[in-house]
Amino acid sequence: MHKFIAAAAGLAGLLLSGTAMAGKDLDAIKARGMLNCGVGIGTAGFMLADSQGKWKGLSVDVCRAVSAALFGDAEKVRYVPLTSQQRFTAVQSGEVDMVMGNATYTLTRDTALGLDFTGIFYYDGQSFLVPKKLGVKSAKELNGATICVAPGTTTELNLADYFRANKMTFKPVVIEKVEEVRAAFFAGRCDVFTTDASGLYSTRAANAPNPDDYVILPEIISKEPLGPLVRHGDNQYPAIKRILGVTPGMGKALGVDEKWVYNIIKQVGNYGEMFDRNVGMGSPLKIARGQNALWTQGGLQYAPPIR
Ligand SMILES: N[C@@H](CCC(=O)N[C@@H](CS)C(=O)NCC(=O)O)C(=O)O
């Protein structure tokens, strides 16, 4: 149990250590008493406001974990819904302190845009959602298809690459707001909806008129490591000495309370718990842990050494 929490806390450390907004950013957030967290428009399991306006999901839980570490209270978060095209400028301009918008960690985003990815909270990849009645079994059968896709995404670029590489053509239907992309797809304006597989699972489980009428094709055509996004240039990369605040020093290095990991685990839970209740077997999405299992279980998730 102790080892399990240590691993989970390590992951919390990975998310926060890079996210450590020490210096003027951290001071401003602390003075404000509130974390401004950019999220998507609405994707069940990851980030969705319920009927009371309360945001829930795995991405939301990362915002909550950062809030728990900063303020000792997971609820000190203002959620700012952003489209894919808005998310980078929102963090560059300071409108939000961080973005948890299922953004893929890419080289140019991490360099030319003046942003930093702090780690990878979900290993994803792009796939295709199609109505079962089309009888399509493989992405290789999509020649000539009309495909709904959101602009300003890696999705758009991978789509063009994949069709070119397989000598196929397609007609893109490019729509910025995810709920409008889904509406277009379910109304039959496109044969195919493409985004990260996580988004397809969510769309099928939560938005399809009847989930059984849709299939996710077996091809995963890209690597989409999704991570929290912060501004570059005001980060502090701490020399963390001890975990769980037992020995003082780690919280100080991050500029937060020594009980930061305790607060995260108590109020939000460890990564396995967050995954399970939001998108895993304890949720309607039922996504397998797969690559998101801890490395000790054959997955890719592990935190940089906390020392
Ligand atoms: N991971 C890809 C695509 C991510 C993305 O933003 N996709 C949109 C279009 S489907 C989305 O999932 N939005 C979810 C939301 O707004 O709730 C990227 O970083 O470019």
The ligand as a MOL file (V3000), in Angstrom:
LIG
                    3D

  0  0  0     0  0            999 V3000
M  V30 BEGIN CTAB
M  V30 COUNTS 20 19 0 0 0
M  V30 BEGIN ATOM
M  V30 1 N -4.4950 16.0840 -28.7450 0
M  V30 2 C -4.7630 16.8380 -29.9360 0
M  V30 3 C -6.2540 17.1200 -30.1260 0
M  V30 4 C -6.8570 17.6550 -28.9050 0
M  V30 5 C -8.1370 18.4160 -29.0290 0
M  V30 6 O -8.2030 19.5230 -28.5370 0
M  V30 7 N -9.1850 17.8870 -29.5950 0
M  V30 8 C -10.4460 18.5740 -29.4760 0
M  V30 9 C -11.2450 18.3290 -30.7090 0
M  V30 10 S -12.1910 16.8860 -30.7750 0
M  V30 11 C -11.1030 18.0960 -28.2050 0
M  V30 12 O -10.8950 16.9650 -27.8170 0
M  V30 13 N -11.8190 18.9270 -27.5100 0
M  V30 14 C -12.4220 18.4660 -26.2860 0
M  V30 15 C -13.2220 19.5160 -25.6160 0
M  V30 16 O -13.1780 20.6820 -26.0330 0
M  V30 17 O -13.9120 19.1390 -24.6550 0
M  V30 18 C -4.0020 18.1470 -29.9040 0
M  V30 19 O -3.4320 18.4740 -28.8750 0
M  V30 20 O -3.9650 18.8530 -30.9120 0
M  V30 END ATOM
M  V30 BEGIN BOND
M  V30 1 1 1 2
M  V30 2 1 2 3
M  V30 3 1 2 18
M  V30 4 1 3 4
M  V30 5 1 4 5
M  V30 6 2 5 6
M  V30 7 1 5 7
M  V30 8 1 7 8
M  V30 9 1 8 9
M  V30 10 1 8 11
M  V30 11 1 9 10
M  V30 12 2 11 12
M  V30 13 1 11 13
M  V30 14 1 13 14
M  V30 15 1 14 15
M  V30 16 2 15 16
M  V30 17 1 15 17
M  V30 18 2 18 19
M  V30 19 1 18 20
M  V30 END BOND
M  V30 END CTAB
M  END
